[in-house]
Every structure is written in C-alpha cells, then in structure tokens.
C-alpha cells in the first residue's frame, strides 16, 4: 500500500494586509502548522501550495492526486476561504474524487510587532537571500 500523500494549502495574501491579518500573510507559519498536524499523525507533507482564490478544478490542486491515498490540509477554514475561490466547490470536488480535506484547527499564533517585522522582512527581501531567521 502506498503511503498517504499530504498536500498543505496556505493562502497567498498580500503583504499590505500584514497589519490587519498577519497569519493570512504568514504562509510559512501556515505551512508549519500543517506540518505539525501531519507529524502528529505520522504523516509528512509531500506538497505545499501557496494560492489565492484558486478554482477548485485547477490542475495545481489535482496533479497526481490519488483517491484514497491523498489528502489536503489547511490551517483553518479561514485560510481555505482565502486560498480557494469556493470552499464548498472544493470540498464537493474532494468528495467526488475520494480525497479527504482536513483543517488543523489549532489556535493561530498571536503576532506582536517583532513577529510582524520578521514576516515583513522575509517577504519584502526574498531576492536578497534573507531566509527569515
């Protein structure tokens, strides 16, 4: 039996929304939350998607997805609502294809000024070799 392939979905949210909604902007933390969820279940993230308002039938979602052997995970319904054009259509497509979709459901981190500044630096300086640490 082939192992379960987990695809983590994070929202691609503009840096301009950092002050109002830092977690939606911080895709690294979104993917880390999904990775922790997977590890708690003995699974490993095989693909990470960073998307904004993606259609539920888009090839990027379904590339190589196998019914009963793959699942999608996102940090929360709120992230899915930003990442996908329609959560209802996506979950219906998952059901039709026999693919599970899960949300982590853990509390989002509380962002202080320092954490927001780190996210801002990481996202505003990607070509300068800054890795966010």
N, C-alpha and C positions, 0 to 999 in steps of 0.2 A: 504494500500500500504506500502510495506517495504521501509525503508529509503535507500538511496544510500550508498553503502559501498565503501570508497575510499582507494586505495592502493597506498602508496607513494613508488617510486622507487629511490634509491640512488646508487651511484657507489661505489663498494669496490675497492679502489685504494691503492696500496702500499704506506706506509709511506715514502719510498725513493723518491717519486715524490712530496713531500711536498714543496720543494723549487721552483720547476718549475710550479706546478699547485695545489696550496693549496686548492682551492674549491673542486676539484675532490677527494681530500684526506679527506676533512672535511665533512663526512657523516652527522654529527649532524646538520650542517648548511643547508645541502641539505634537510634533513627531516623537519627542522624548516621552510624553505621556502615553502615547500609543505603544511605544517600545516597552515601557514598564508593564503595561497591561498585558502585552503579548508574553513577556518573560514570566510573569506570574502564572501563566497558563502553559508554560513550556514551549511557547511558540517564538518564532523570530520574524521580524518584519522583512519581507522579501522585496517590497517596492514601496517607495514613498511618492505620493502625488501631492503637488502643490498647485491648487487650482482655484479659479474664481468663476462662479456661475456656469460651471461646466454642464452641458446637457447629459442626461442620463444614458443616452445612446452613443456617446463619444467613444471612439476607438481607444483613447488613452485609458479609459476605465477598464475595458474588457480585453485588452491584449493578453492572450494566453490564459485567461481565467477559465478554470475547470469546475463544472458543477460538483458540489460536494467536497471539493478539495481546496477551495479558496474562500477567503472571507475578507471583507472590508472592515476597517475600524477607524473611527474618528474620535477625537477627544469628547465631543458633545454634539447634541443636536444643533446647537447654535453654530458650531463650526461647519457642520454639514449644510446648514442653510446658507452660509456664505460661499462655501466651496462649490455647491451644485445649484443648477438653475431651479430644480424642483426635487425636494427630498422625497415627496410622495411618488413621483415618477421613478426615481432611483430605487426606492425600496420595492416598488412593484416590479421593476426590471430585475432586481436581485432575486425576488421570489420566483419570477418566471424562469430565470436561468438556474435556479437551485443554488444560489450563493448567499451566504449569511452576511448580514451587516450588523455591526455592533458599535455601541458608543461606550467609551471608558466610564464616564460618569463621575470621575473624581472632581474635587473642587479645583477651580482654576487658581493658579498662583496669584498672590496679591503683589502688585507691582508698585515699588516705591520709585523715587526719582532716579536712584542709581541704576536700578534694573531697566528702567525705560531708556536711560542713557546708553546702557550696554547694547540694548536692542537697536537703538538708533545708530550707534557706531557700526555695528555689524552689518546692518542693512544699507547704510549710506556709503560704506567704504569697501564693497566687495572686490573691486579690482585692485585695491591697494595691498591685497594679501592679508588683510585683517581677518582673523578667524573667530572673533567674538569673545576671546578669553580676556 
